[in-house]
Amino acid sequence: MSSNEQINDLHLDVLKEIGNIGAAHAATAMSQLLGRKIEMLVPNVNLVSFDEMFELAGGAEKIVAGIFLRIQGDLSGSMFFVLPVESANQFIRNLIQDTTFDFNEVPISEMGVSAMQELGNILSGSYLSALSDFTGLNIHPTVPSLSVDMVGAIVSFGLIEVSHYSDEVIVIDTRIIDEGDEESSTINGHFLLLPDPESYLTIFRSLGVL
């Protein structure tokens, strides 16, 4: 089965609603972690080709900080969260209160890596929790891993898996607004959701939109 036979605008609208609920939960957790107000929202959810996905992320050779995890339980698949490395630097500097932190410096600070993985934990956990609440399915993420590389290199593993049955990926735009600075700052990232073939039907049947 291919994803484009399963997904239409109604399905994407449902995923956007779930994404915004997950984003609200993540914002609450991040506000508590940082001790200041964080807002998050999901402005768009799109089903796009691999090439379009790379363009959304700034091009296949764009250097990003990428979080990868597998989805387990009643659903299976892969999930990536990618941030431009400049945005990741900005966020982690605020989080660990170190203005010198830089993902481009090797070796990368262990504190920075842990902070970025915690961001991945909060975001993925909040989104999958909202999806679980809506579907009634048991869904949980594996421990996230962090890579700093070209976006094409980071997501190649997941694309190899999904390319056997589809040439498209679900992109969940994610906007993080940090209102605790003297001036509010906005960070734009992307969740890339790649369900395994059998999980497409499971998701939308559970949502009652098939």
Secondary structure, 3 states (H helix, E strand, C coil): CCHHHCCCHHHHHHHHHHHHHHHHHHHHHHHHHHCCCEEEECCCEEEEEHHHHHHHCCCCCCEEEEEEEEEEECCCEEEEEEEEHHHHHHHHHHHHCCCCCCCCCCCCCHHHHHHHHHHHHHHHHHHHHHHHHHHCCCEEECCCEEEEEEHHHHHHHHHHHHCCCCCEEEEEEEEEEECCCCCCEEEEEEEEEEECHHHHHHHHHHHCCC
